[in-house]
Amino acid sequence: GGPPVARLNRGEVWSPCPLSLPPWDRCFPLKLKTEPTNRLSPPPIPMDPTSEPVLDDAVLMKLSIEERVAYERKHVKLGGGGIQFNPSEVRDDGGDATLDDFFGALGLAGGEGPIADDDEVEVAPGGQGAAQPAADGDGAAGEGGISKNQMKKAAKEAEKAAKKAAKKGAEPAAAAAPESTKATISLDPPTGTRDFYPQEMRVRSWLFGHFREVARQFAFQEYDAPVLEYDELYKRKAGEEITGQMYNFIDKDGHSVTLRPEMTPSLARMVLALGGKALLPLKWFSIPQCWRFEPVQRGRKREHYQWNMDIFGESSISAELELLAAVVTFFERVGITAKDVGLKINSRAVLSAVLDSHGIAKENFAPVCVIVDKLDKIGEDGVVAELLTKGVEEEVGRQIVRTLGLKSFEELRELLGGAADAAISELSRLFELADAYGIGEWLTFDASVVRGLAYYTGIVFEGFDRSGELRAICGGGRYDRLLSLYGSSTEVPACGFGFGDCVLMELLTLKGKMPLLPQNTQFVVVPFDEEMRAPALQVAAKLRAGGYSVDILLEPTRKVKNAFSYADRVGGDRVVFVAPEEWKNGQVRIKDLRAADNSETKQLDIPFESLLEKLKQLEI
């Protein structure tokens, strides 16, 4: 009729039960299994409400053995004391927490543990009744609920610790080194940067795979350049934000260098380096990592990867059409539709006509474009205020901003007369050909799109989220005079776009299109024992030579359950058992973990010599 008593023998473990029951009533011992299982968390020892404040684990771990024994003799009883047992402090191998581990947490257990193999410990709930061995003698409970065996063990441990400390020239009972003397590092990457763990890396590889496949479909060639460039490559003196966002420094040779903030200038440098030997048009693409020191926000980090596609040597809008079609093709490949995303189209020539109509000097054109591109960020008043610094009167600035709100070619013609006829005609032709290309529904005219980089000269475009939740998804345009800025004696027509991965990931998540990409391994080879390790290596090598992805259990096992557990963890489709009997007969046994139980190919014994041929016959 009294409270239940939990009896623990060596080798037994605590097993968790529903949390709705009282702590001790909801726990019962299970025999420890030979194979590792998930770590079990034992229940906390009931606290004595009259006890003094309990030292936490971090403090206890810093005490010497003698100090811990003294503390535990005063505060700890197996039926009611004040120490919490945390198995994570004890077991690093993923196994269950045993009674040995429990006393190890008290600092009283060694290799053999403080309790004899045939001893039992009774623990009464709620602190009723101190723990004691089932038999009298040396194991009887001593002062404070600590048995003589435990005290003897603690004394031996203290003696060992003292000898070890003496050898190192330390004080015998010295506590652990203060936390401040330990070397520490931040486990987070620098602000605005990312770690790519295997799961994230699979998604990144999936994304880059789509970038590369679309580029291949449009006959572009891949290139790359150093992430470190001379910073003069980016200082175009047009008031661009990019010049203030560079990760630049003086290297040990005294050169001013920077981590590249964008790829297009590197591409221009490479094209110029060819010295006119390249046959035009060039159609190149890359997926560079770019760096900009700017505020971190949704879809924008300080480092990102950017898909670039560029065409050099083509002056007609055919080049822009190819780029726009590539963007649309990519969106369609990843499940994004024209209802999700649109492409705003404009021409720098339109803004040039607007500025000419207000008498603004041509040398101010590029700086004004940079300012106008900030409209979404700083608003109309902010743009007008910055235009004042360039000598543009306030009323003229407001007229420019109102012009940017126009949404049709007719409105532009009415406002500008014949000043922008050439630009409007080019835009109209672009939309006409886009319909023929099958991408017309993605395109919309927007006079406010000018792009913030000074080198754009003609048509510009920008991908946008129709729901309005995200910043620009991609952007690009024509930059016919970029090579001339870097010293080319002739003007080389060019256009291209950049497509950042950060905002794209946000878009895919927002639209529910982010893929689930678990780890996948086609075969997991399992050696039965150490003698089968060499044959298992032969099997793995043969499968890999056949082009399969193959993992091999590094520790041989006779237990099928262990093999299946590991295979499931690494996403294995099939397990290949290499066992003595089968190997003696020149065979291996293959178990299909994904096939139905009644499938004819669920389990097969296949000759090793013809393994690849048989798998091919089975279309595996």
VEXDREN-2710 file (C-alpha; in Angstrom, 1 decimal):
% VEXDREN-2710
k/r/px/py/pz
1/GLY/0.0/0.0/0.0
2/GLY/3.0/2.3/0.2
3/PRO/4.7/4.3/-2.5
4/PRO/6.1/2.2/-5.4
5/VAL/9.8/1.5/-5.2
6/ALA/12.0/1.3/-8.4
7/ARG/14.7/-1.3/-8.1
8/LEU/17.8/-0.9/-10.2
9/ASN/20.5/-3.4/-11.1
10/ARG/23.7/-2.8/-12.9
11/GLY/23.1/-2.7/-16.6
12/GLU/19.6/-1.4/-16.3
13/VAL/18.5/1.9/-17.8
14/TRP/15.9/4.5/-17.2
15/SER/13.1/4.5/-19.7
16/PRO/10.9/7.6/-20.3
17/CYS/7.1/7.4/-19.8
18/PRO/4.2/9.8/-20.4
19/LEU/4.9/13.2/-18.8
20/SER/1.4/13.4/-17.3
21/LEU/2.4/10.9/-14.5
22/PRO/4.4/11.8/-11.4
23/PRO/8.1/11.6/-12.0
24/TRP/9.0/8.3/-10.3
25/ASP/5.7/6.6/-11.1
26/ARG/6.3/7.2/-14.8
27/CYS/9.7/5.5/-15.0
28/PHE/10.7/1.8/-15.0
29/PRO/13.9/0.0/-15.7
30/LEU/14.7/-1.8/-18.9
31/LYS/17.6/-4.2/-19.5
32/LEU/20.4/-2.5/-21.4
33/LYS/20.5/-3.7/-25.0
34/THR/23.8/-4.6/-26.6
35/GLU/23.4/-2.3/-29.7
36/PRO/23.4/1.5/-29.3
37/THR/20.0/3.1/-29.1
38/ASN/18.8/6.7/-28.7
39/ARG/20.0/8.3/-25.5
40/LEU/17.5/8.1/-22.7
41/SER/17.0/10.9/-20.3
42/PRO/16.5/9.7/-16.7
43/PRO/14.0/11.5/-14.5
44/PRO/15.3/14.1/-12.2
45/ILE/15.9/13.0/-8.6
46/PRO/13.1/14.4/-6.4
47/MET/14.2/17.6/-4.7
48/ASP/14.1/18.0/-1.0
49/PRO/12.3/21.4/-0.5
50/THR/14.3/22.0/2.7
51/SER/17.7/21.5/1.1
52/GLU/20.1/24.4/0.3
53/PRO/20.3/25.8/-3.2
54/VAL/21.6/23.2/-5.7
55/LEU/24.8/23.8/-7.6
56/ASP/24.3/23.4/-11.3
57/ASP/26.2/21.0/-13.5
58/ALA/28.6/23.6/-14.8
59/VAL/29.8/24.5/-11.3
60/LEU/29.9/20.9/-10.1
61/MET/32.1/19.9/-13.1
62/LYS/34.7/22.5/-11.9
63/LEU/35.0/21.1/-8.4
64/SER/37.8/18.7/-7.4
65/ILE/36.8/15.2/-6.5
66/GLU/37.2/15.8/-2.8
67/GLU/35.1/18.9/-3.0
68/ARG/32.4/17.1/-5.0
69/VAL/32.3/14.2/-2.5
70/ALA/32.0/16.7/0.4
71/TYR/29.2/18.5/-1.4
72/GLU/27.4/15.3/-2.4
73/ARG/27.6/13.8/1.1
74/LYS/25.8/16.9/2.4
75/HIS/23.2/17.4/-0.3
76/VAL/22.7/14.2/-2.2
77/LYS/20.7/11.1/-1.3
78/LEU/19.5/8.7/-4.0
79/GLY/16.0/9.1/-2.8
80/GLY/15.9/12.8/-2.3
81/GLY/19.0/15.2/-2.6
82/GLY/19.7/18.0/-4.9
83/ILE/21.7/17.0/-7.9
84/GLN/20.3/16.7/-11.4
85/PHE/21.7/13.9/-13.6
86/ASN/22.3/15.0/-17.2
87/PRO/23.2/12.0/-19.4
88/SER/24.7/14.3/-22.0
89/GLU/27.5/15.1/-19.6
90/VAL/28.3/11.3/-19.4
91/ARG/27.5/9.5/-22.5
92/ASP/29.2/10.7/-25.7
93/ASP/28.5/7.6/-27.7
94/GLY/24.8/8.0/-28.2
95/GLY/24.1/5.0/-25.9
96/ASP/21.6/4.6/-23.0
97/ALA/22.3/6.1/-19.6
98/THR/23.0/3.3/-17.2
99/LEU/23.2/3.3/-13.4
100/ASP/27.0/3.4/-13.8
101/ASP/26.5/6.7/-15.7
102/PHE/24.3/7.9/-12.9
103/PHE/27.1/7.5/-10.3
104/GLY/29.6/8.8/-12.9
105/ALA/27.6/12.1/-12.9
106/LEU/28.2/12.2/-9.1
107/GLY/31.9/11.9/-9.6
108/LEU/31.9/8.5/-7.8
109/ALA/32.1/6.0/-10.6
110/GLY/35.1/4.6/-12.4
111/GLY/35.6/1.6/-14.7
112/GLU/34.0/-0.8/-12.3
113/GLY/31.5/1.5/-10.7
114/PRO/30.7/1.8/-7.0
115/ILE/28.2/-1.0/-6.8
116/ALA/28.8/-4.7/-7.0
117/ASP/27.2/-6.6/-9.9
118/ASP/24.7/-8.3/-7.5
119/ASP/23.9/-5.2/-5.5
120/GLU/20.5/-3.5/-5.8
121/VAL/19.5/0.0/-4.9
122/GLU/16.0/1.0/-3.8
123/VAL/14.8/4.4/-4.6
124/ALA/11.6/5.6/-2.9
125/PRO/9.5/8.3/-4.6
126/GLY/9.4/11.8/-3.2
127/GLY/12.6/11.3/-1.2
128/GLN/11.0/8.8/1.1
129/GLY/13.7/6.4/2.3
130/ALA/17.3/6.7/1.6
131/ALA/18.9/4.4/-1.0
132/GLN/20.7/1.4/0.4
133/PRO/22.2/-1.9/-0.9
134/ALA/20.0/-4.9/-0.5
135/ALA/22.5/-6.7/1.7
136/ASP/24.4/-5.6/4.8
137/GLY/28.2/-5.5/4.9
138/ASP/30.6/-3.2/3.1
139/GLY/27.9/-2.0/0.8
140/ALA/25.8/-0.6/3.7
141/ALA/24.8/3.0/3.5
142/GLY/27.0/5.4/5.3
143/GLU/26.6/9.0/6.4
144/GLY/24.3/11.1/4.1
145/GLY/23.2/8.1/2.1
146/ILE/26.7/7.4/0.6
147/SER/27.7/3.8/0.9
148/LYS/31.1/2.7/2.2
149/ASN/31.9/1.3/-1.3
150/GLN/31.2/4.6/-2.8
151/MET/33.3/6.4/-0.3
152/LYS/36.2/4.0/-0.9
153/LYS/35.9/4.5/-4.6
154/ALA/35.8/8.3/-4.2
155/ALA/39.0/8.1/-2.0
156/LYS/40.8/6.1/-4.7
157/GLU/39.8/8.6/-7.4
158/ALA/40.9/11.5/-5.2
159/GLU/44.3/9.8/-4.7
160/LYS/44.7/9.2/-8.4
161/ALA/43.8/12.8/-9.2
162/ALA/46.3/14.1/-6.6
163/LYS/49.1/12.0/-8.1
164/LYS/48.3/13.1/-11.6
165/ALA/48.2/16.8/-10.5
166/ALA/51.5/16.4/-8.7
167/LYS/53.2/15.1/-11.9
168/LYS/52.0/18.2/-13.7
169/GLY/53.2/20.4/-10.9
170/ALA/49.7/21.5/-10.0
171/GLU/48.0/21.7/-6.6
172/PRO/46.4/18.4/-5.7
173/ALA/42.9/19.8/-5.2
174/ALA/43.1/22.6/-7.7
175/ALA/39.8/23.3/-9.5
176/ALA/39.5/23.4/-13.2
177/ALA/40.9/26.3/-15.1
178/PRO/38.7/29.4/-15.1
179/GLU/36.4/29.7/-18.1
180/SER/38.1/32.9/-19.1
181/THR/41.4/31.1/-19.8
182/LYS/39.8/28.7/-22.3
183/ALA/40.1/29.6/-26.0
184/THR/36.7/30.3/-27.5
185/ILE/35.4/31.1/-31.0
186/SER/32.1/32.2/-32.4
187/LEU/30.2/29.3/-33.9
188/ASP/28.3/31.6/-36.2
189/PRO/29.8/32.8/-39.6
190/PRO/30.4/36.5/-40.0
191/THR/27.3/38.7/-40.3
192/GLY/25.7/38.5/-43.7
193/THR/27.4/35.2/-44.7
194/ARG/26.2/31.6/-44.6
195/ASP/27.3/28.1/-43.8
196/PHE/26.1/25.4/-46.2
197/TYR/25.5/22.2/-44.3
198/PRO/24.9/19.1/-46.5
199/GLN/21.1/19.7/-46.7
200/GLU/21.6/23.3/-47.7
201/MET/24.4/22.3/-50.1
202/ARG/22.1/19.9/-51.9
203/VAL/19.6/22.7/-52.4
204/ARG/22.3/25.0/-53.7
205/SER/23.6/22.3/-56.1
206/TRP/20.0/21.8/-57.3
207/LEU/19.7/25.5/-57.9
208/PHE/23.0/25.8/-59.7
209/GLY/22.2/22.8/-61.7
210/HIS/19.1/24.6/-63.1
211/PHE/21.2/27.7/-63.8
212/ARG/23.7/25.6/-65.8
213/GLU/21.1/23.6/-67.7
214/VAL/19.3/26.7/-68.9
215/ALA/22.6/28.2/-69.9
216/ARG/23.4/25.0/-71.8
217/GLN/20.0/25.1/-73.6
218/PHE/20.7/28.6/-74.8
219/ALA/24.3/27.7/-75.9
220/PHE/26.2/29.8/-73.3
221/GLN/29.7/28.8/-72.2
222/GLU/30.8/28.9/-68.5
223/TYR/33.7/31.0/-67.3
224/ASP/35.1/32.2/-63.9
225/ALA/37.4/34.8/-62.5
226/PRO/39.3/35.5/-59.2
227/VAL/37.1/36.6/-56.3
228/LEU/39.9/39.2/-55.6
229/GLU/40.1/42.1/-58.1
230/TYR/41.8/45.5/-58.2
231/ASP/39.3/47.9/-56.7
232/GLU/39.9/50.5/-59.6
233/LEU/37.8/48.1/-61.7
234/TYR/34.7/49.2/-59.9
235/LYS/35.4/52.9/-59.3
236/ARG/33.5/54.5/-62.2
237/LYS/32.9/57.9/-60.5
238/ALA/29.2/57.9/-61.0
239/GLY/28.1/58.0/-57.4
240/GLU/27.2/54.3/-57.4
241/GLU/26.4/52.7/-54.0
242/ILE/28.6/49.8/-54.9
243/THR/31.8/51.8/-54.5
244/GLY/31.0/52.3/-50.8
245/GLN/30.0/48.7/-50.3
246/MET/33.2/47.0/-51.3
247/TYR/35.3/44.7/-49.0
248/ASN/38.5/46.5/-50.1
249/PHE/41.9/46.7/-48.5
250/ILE/45.6/47.1/-49.3
251/ASP/47.4/43.8/-49.8
252/LYS/50.9/43.0/-48.7
253/ASP/52.3/44.2/-52.1
254/GLY/50.7/47.6/-51.5
255/HIS/47.9/47.1/-54.1
256/SER/44.3/48.3/-53.5
257/VAL/42.2/45.2/-54.0
258/THR/38.7/44.1/-53.2
259/LEU/36.4/41.1/-53.0
260/ARG/34.4/41.4/-56.2
261/PRO/31.0/43.1/-55.6
262/GLU/29.8/42.0/-59.0
263/MET/31.0/40.0/-62.0
264/THR/30.4/42.1/-65.1
265/PRO/33.6/44.3/-64.7
266/SER/35.7/41.1/-64.4
267/LEU/34.0/39.8/-67.5
268/ALA/34.8/43.1/-69.3
269/ARG/38.4/42.8/-68.2
270/MET/38.7/39.2/-69.6
271/VAL/37.1/40.1/-72.9
272/LEU/39.5/43.1/-73.3
273/ALA/42.4/40.7/-72.5
274/LEU/41.6/38.6/-75.5
275/GLY/42.7/41.6/-77.6
276/GLY/40.1/41.2/-80.3
277/LYS/40.9/37.5/-80.9
278/ALA/37.5/36.3/-79.8
279/LEU/34.9/35.7/-82.4
280/LEU/31.7/37.6/-81.7
281/PRO/29.1/37.3/-80.4
282/LEU/30.4/35.8/-77.1
283/LYS/27.7/34.1/-75.0
284/TRP/29.1/33.4/-71.6
285/PHE/27.7/32.6/-68.1
286/SER/29.0/32.2/-64.6
287/ILE/27.8/31.7/-61.0
288/PRO/30.2/33.8/-59.0
289/GLN/30.2/34.5/-55.3
290/CYS/29.9/38.3/-54.8
291/TRP/30.6/40.5/-51.7
292/ARG/29.0/43.8/-50.7
293/PHE/29.1/45.3/-47.2
294/GLU/25.5/46.5/-46.9
295/PRO/22.6/46.1/-44.4
296/VAL/21.4/42.5/-44.1
297/GLN/17.8/42.1/-44.9
298/ARG/15.4/39.6/-46.3
299/GLY/16.7/38.3/-49.6
300/ARG/19.9/40.3/-49.3
301/LYS/23.2/39.3/-47.6
302/ARG/26.7/40.5/-47.7
303/GLU/27.8/37.5/-49.7
304/HIS/25.7/35.8/-52.3
305/TYR/26.0/33.7/-55.4
306/GLN/24.8/35.3/-58.7
307/TRP/23.9/33.7/-62.0
308/ASN/25.2/35.9/-64.7
309/MET/24.5/35.5/-68.5
310/ASP/26.1/38.0/-70.9
311/ILE/26.3/38.5/-74.6
312/PHE/29.0/40.6/-76.3
313/GLY/29.0/41.7/-79.9
314/GLU/25.3/42.0/-80.7
315/SER/23.7/45.4/-80.9
316/SER/20.1/44.4/-81.8
317/ILE/17.3/43.6/-79.3
318/SER/17.8/39.9/-80.2
319/ALA/20.4/39.8/-77.4
320/GLU/17.9/41.1/-74.8
321/LEU/15.3/38.7/-76.0
322/GLU/17.6/35.7/-75.5
323/LEU/18.4/36.9/-72.0
324/LEU/14.7/37.4/-71.1
325/ALA/13.8/34.1/-72.6
326/ALA/16.5/32.4/-70.5
327/VAL/15.1/34.0/-67.3
328/VAL/11.6/32.9/-68.1
329/THR/12.8/29.3/-68.9
330/PHE/14.5/29.1/-65.5
331/PHE/11.4/30.3/-63.7
332/GLU/9.3/27.7/-65.5
333/ARG/11.8/24.9/-64.6
334/VAL/11.5/25.6/-60.9
335/GLY/7.7/25.9/-60.9
336/ILE/7.4/29.7/-60.9
337/THR/4.7/31.1/-63.2
338/ALA/3.9/34.5/-64.8
339/LYS/1.3/34.9/-62.0
340/ASP/4.0/34.8/-59.4
341/VAL/6.7/36.9/-61.1
342/GLY/6.9/39.6/-63.8
343/LEU/9.7/41.3/-65.7
344/LYS/9.6/45.1/-65.8
345/ILE/11.1/46.6/-68.9
346/ASN/12.3/50.1/-69.7
347/SER/15.0/51.9/-71.6
348/ARG/17.7/54.3/-70.3
349/ALA/17.0/56.2/-73.5
350/VAL/13.6/57.1/-72.2
351/LEU/15.0/58.7/-69.1
352/SER/17.6/60.4/-71.2
353/ALA/14.9/62.0/-73.3
354/VAL/13.1/63.1/-70.1
355/LEU/16.3/64.8/-68.8
356/ASP/17.0/66.4/-72.2
357/SER/13.5/67.9/-72.2
358/HIS/14.3/69.6/-68.9
359/GLY/17.7/70.8/-70.0
360/ILE/19.8/68.6/-67.7
361/ALA/23.4/68.2/-68.9
362/LYS/24.5/64.8/-70.4
363/GLU/27.4/64.5/-67.9
364/ASN/24.8/64.3/-65.2
365/PHE/22.9/61.5/-66.8
366/ALA/24.6/58.5/-65.1
367/PRO/24.5/60.1/-61.6
368/VAL/20.9/61.0/-62.0
369/CYS/20.1/57.4/-63.0
370/VAL/21.8/56.1/-59.8
371/ILE/19.6/58.5/-57.7
372/VAL/16.4/57.7/-59.5
373/ASP/17.0/54.0/-59.0
374/LYS/16.6/54.6/-55.2
375/LEU/12.9/55.7/-55.6
376/ASP/11.6/52.5/-53.9
377/LYS/14.1/52.9/-51.1
378/ILE/14.0/56.6/-50.2
379/GLY/10.7/57.7/-51.8
380/GLU/9.9/60.8/-54.0
381/ASP/11.0/63.4/-51.5
382/GLY/14.3/61.6/-51.0
383/VAL/15.0/61.4/-54.7
384/VAL/14.1/65.1/-55.2
385/ALA/16.4/66.0/-52.4
386/GLU/19.4/64.1/-53.9
387/LEU/18.7/65.5/-57.4
388/LEU/19.0/69.0/-55.8
389/THR/22.6/68.1/-55.0
390/LYS/23.2/67.6/-58.8
391/GLY/21.8/71.0/-59.7
392/VAL/18.4/69.8/-60.6
393/GLU/15.6/72.2/-59.5
394/GLU/13.0/70.9/-57.2
395/GLU/10.1/71.3/-59.7
396/VAL/12.1/69.6/-62.4
397/GLY/12.9/66.8/-60.0
398/ARG/9.3/66.2/-59.2
399/GLN/8.4/66.2/-62.9
400/ILE/11.0/63.6/-63.5
401/VAL/9.6/61.4/-60.7
402/ARG/6.1/61.8/-62.1
403/THR/7.3/60.7/-65.5
404/LEU/8.7/57.6/-63.9
405/GLY/5.2/56.6/-62.9
406/LEU/4.0/56.3/-66.5
407/LYS/2.8/52.8/-67.5
408/SER/2.2/52.9/-71.2
409/PHE/4.0/53.9/-74.4
410/GLU/1.1/56.2/-75.4
411/GLU/1.5/58.3/-72.2
412/LEU/5.2/58.6/-72.9
413/ARG/4.6/59.8/-76.5
414/GLU/2.1/62.3/-75.3
415/LEU/4.5/63.7/-72.7
416/LEU/7.7/63.7/-74.7
417/GLY/6.5/64.2/-78.2
418/GLY/9.0/62.9/-80.7
419/ALA/12.0/63.1/-78.3
420/ALA/11.8/59.5/-77.3
421/ASP/10.4/58.0/-80.5
422/ALA/13.5/55.8/-81.2
423/ALA/13.5/54.4/-77.7
424/ILE/9.7/53.8/-77.6
425/SER/9.9/52.1/-81.0
426/GLU/12.7/49.7/-79.8
427/LEU/10.6/48.9/-76.7
428/SER/7.5/48.2/-78.8
429/ARG/9.4/45.9/-81.1
430/LEU/10.8/44.0/-78.0
431/PHE/7.3/43.4/-76.7
432/GLU/6.2/42.3/-80.1
433/LEU/9.0/39.7/-80.5
434/ALA/8.5/38.6/-76.9
435/ASP/4.9/37.5/-77.8
436/ALA/6.3/35.5/-80.7
437/TYR/8.9/33.9/-78.3
438/GLY/6.0/32.9/-76.0
439/ILE/7.2/35.1/-73.1
440/GLY/5.0/38.1/-73.6
441/GLU/2.8/37.5/-70.5
442/TRP/5.8/37.9/-68.3
443/LEU/6.7/41.4/-69.5
444/THR/5.4/44.7/-68.5
445/PHE/6.5/48.3/-69.3
446/ASP/7.6/50.4/-66.2
447/ALA/9.3/53.8/-66.8
448/SER/10.6/53.8/-63.2
449/VAL/13.1/50.9/-63.9
450/VAL/16.5/52.4/-64.6
451/ARG/18.9/50.1/-62.6
452/GLY/21.5/51.6/-60.3
453/LEU/24.7/50.8/-62.1
454/ALA/26.1/53.7/-64.2
455/TYR/27.2/51.6/-67.2
456/TYR/23.7/50.7/-68.5
457/THR/23.0/52.5/-71.8
458/GLY/19.8/51.0/-73.3
459/ILE/17.1/48.6/-72.4
460/VAL/17.0/47.6/-68.8
461/PHE/14.8/45.0/-67.0
462/GLU/14.1/43.8/-63.5
463/GLY/12.3/40.7/-62.2
464/PHE/9.7/41.4/-59.5
465/ASP/7.5/39.5/-57.1
466/ARG/3.9/40.2/-58.0
467/SER/2.8/39.8/-54.4
468/GLY/5.1/42.7/-53.5
469/GLU/6.8/40.9/-50.6
470/LEU/10.3/40.7/-52.0
471/ARG/12.8/43.0/-53.5
472/ALA/14.0/42.8/-57.1
473/ILE/14.6/39.1/-58.0
474/CYS/16.9/39.7/-60.9
475/GLY/18.0/42.5/-63.1
476/GLY/20.0/43.5/-66.2
477/GLY/20.2/45.4/-69.4
478/ARG/22.4/46.8/-72.1
479/TYR/25.9/48.3/-71.4
480/ASP/27.4/49.1/-74.8
481/ARG/30.1/51.5/-73.4
482/LEU/31.5/49.5/-70.6
483/LEU/34.6/48.2/-72.5
484/SER/35.2/51.8/-73.6
485/LEU/35.4/52.9/-69.9
486/TYR/38.2/50.3/-69.4
487/GLY/40.2/51.5/-72.4
488/SER/38.7/49.8/-75.5
489/SER/39.3/51.9/-78.6
490/THR/36.1/50.7/-80.1
491/GLU/32.6/50.4/-78.6
492/VAL/31.6/46.8/-78.2
493/PRO/27.8/46.2/-77.7
494/ALA/26.9/44.1/-74.7
495/CYS/24.1/43.1/-72.5
496/GLY/23.5/40.8/-69.6
497/PHE/21.7/40.0/-66.3
498/GLY/22.4/39.0/-62.7
499/PHE/20.3/36.6/-60.7
500/GLY/21.0/36.4/-56.9
501/ASP/20.5/33.2/-55.0
502/CYS/19.4/34.7/-51.7
503/VAL/16.2/36.4/-52.9
504/LEU/15.5/33.5/-55.2
505/MET/15.5/31.1/-52.2
506/GLU/13.1/33.5/-50.5
507/LEU/10.9/33.4/-53.6
508/LEU/10.9/29.6/-53.8
509/THR/10.0/29.3/-50.1
510/LEU/7.3/31.9/-50.4
511/LYS/5.7/30.1/-53.3
512/GLY/6.1/26.6/-51.8
513/LYS/8.5/25.5/-54.5
514/MET/11.6/24.7/-52.3
515/PRO/12.5/21.1/-53.1
516/LEU/12.9/18.4/-50.5
517/LEU/16.3/16.8/-51.2
518/PRO/17.1/14.1/-48.7
519/GLN/20.4/12.3/-48.8
520/ASN/20.3/9.4/-51.2
521/THR/22.7/6.4/-51.6
522/GLN/22.0/3.7/-54.1
523/PHE/23.8/0.8/-52.2
524/VAL/25.1/0.3/-48.7
525/VAL/27.6/-2.6/-48.5
526/VAL/27.6/-4.4/-45.2
527/PRO/30.5/-6.8/-44.2
528/PHE/29.3/-9.6/-41.9
529/ASP/32.5/-9.6/-39.9
530/GLU/36.2/-8.7/-40.1
531/GLU/37.0/-11.6/-42.4
532/MET/34.4/-10.2/-44.8
533/ARG/35.8/-6.7/-44.9
534/ALA/38.1/-7.3/-47.9
535/PRO/35.4/-9.0/-50.0
536/ALA/33.1/-6.1/-49.1
537/LEU/35.6/-3.6/-50.4
538/GLN/35.7/-5.5/-53.6
539/VAL/31.9/-5.3/-53.9
540/ALA/31.9/-1.6/-53.2
541/ALA/34.7/-0.9/-55.7
542/LYS/32.9/-2.9/-58.4
543/LEU/29.6/-1.0/-57.8
544/ARG/31.3/2.4/-57.9
545/ALA/33.1/1.4/-61.1
546/GLY/29.6/0.8/-62.5
547/GLY/28.6/4.4/-61.7
548/TYR/26.6/3.7/-58.6
549/SER/26.7/5.8/-55.4
550/VAL/27.9/3.4/-52.7
551/ASP/28.5/3.6/-48.9
552/ILE/30.1/0.9/-46.9
553/LEU/29.5/0.1/-43.2
554/LEU/32.9/1.0/-41.7
555/GLU/32.3/-1.4/-38.7
556/PRO/31.3/-4.9/-39.7
557/THR/28.1/-6.2/-38.1
558/ARG/26.2/-9.4/-37.9
559/LYS/23.0/-7.7/-36.9
560/VAL/20.7/-6.9/-39.8
561/LYS/18.9/-4.3/-37.7
562/ASN/22.1/-2.3/-37.4
563/ALA/22.7/-2.4/-41.1
564/PHE/19.1/-1.3/-41.9
565/SER/19.4/1.5/-39.4
566/TYR/22.5/2.9/-40.9
567/ALA/21.2/2.5/-44.5
568/ASP/18.0/4.4/-43.5
569/ARG/20.1/7.2/-42.0
570/VAL/22.2/7.7/-45.2
571/GLY/19.2/7.3/-47.5
572/GLY/20.2/3.9/-48.8
573/ASP/18.0/2.3/-51.4
574/ARG/19.5/-1.2/-51.2
575/VAL/21.7/-3.1/-48.7
576/VAL/24.4/-5.5/-50.0
577/PHE/25.2/-8.2/-47.4
578/VAL/28.6/-9.7/-47.8
579/ALA/28.5/-12.8/-45.6
580/PRO/30.6/-16.0/-45.4
581/GLU/28.1/-18.5/-46.8
582/GLU/27.0/-16.4/-49.7
583/TRP/30.6/-15.3/-50.5
584/LYS/31.7/-18.9/-50.4
585/ASN/29.2/-19.5/-53.2
586/GLY/30.4/-16.5/-55.1
587/GLN/27.3/-14.4/-54.3
588/VAL/26.2/-11.4/-52.5
589/ARG/22.7/-10.8/-51.1
590/ILE/20.9/-7.6/-52.0
591/LYS/17.9/-6.4/-50.1
592/ASP/15.7/-3.6/-51.6
593/LEU/14.6/-1.3/-48.8
594/ARG/12.1/0.5/-51.0
595/ALA/10.4/-2.4/-52.7
596/ALA/7.1/-3.9/-51.4
597/ASP/7.5/-7.1/-49.3
598/ASN/5.9/-9.3/-51.9
599/SER/8.1/-7.9/-54.7
600/GLU/10.2/-10.4/-56.6
601/THR/13.3/-8.2/-56.4
602/LYS/12.9/-7.5/-52.6
603/GLN/15.8/-9.9/-51.9
604/LEU/18.2/-11.3/-54.4
605/ASP/21.3/-13.5/-54.3
606/ILE/23.5/-12.3/-57.2
607/PRO/26.8/-13.7/-58.5
608/PHE/29.6/-11.3/-57.7
609/GLU/31.4/-11.8/-61.1
610/SER/28.2/-10.8/-63.0
611/LEU/26.9/-8.2/-60.5
612/LEU/26.9/-5.2/-62.8
613/GLU/25.4/-7.2/-65.7
614/LYS/22.6/-8.5/-63.5
615/LEU/21.8/-5.1/-62.1
616/LYS/21.6/-3.7/-65.6
617/GLN/19.2/-6.5/-66.6
618/LEU/17.0/-5.7/-63.6
619/GLU/17.2/-2.0/-64.7
620/ILE/18.7/-1.0/-61.4
END
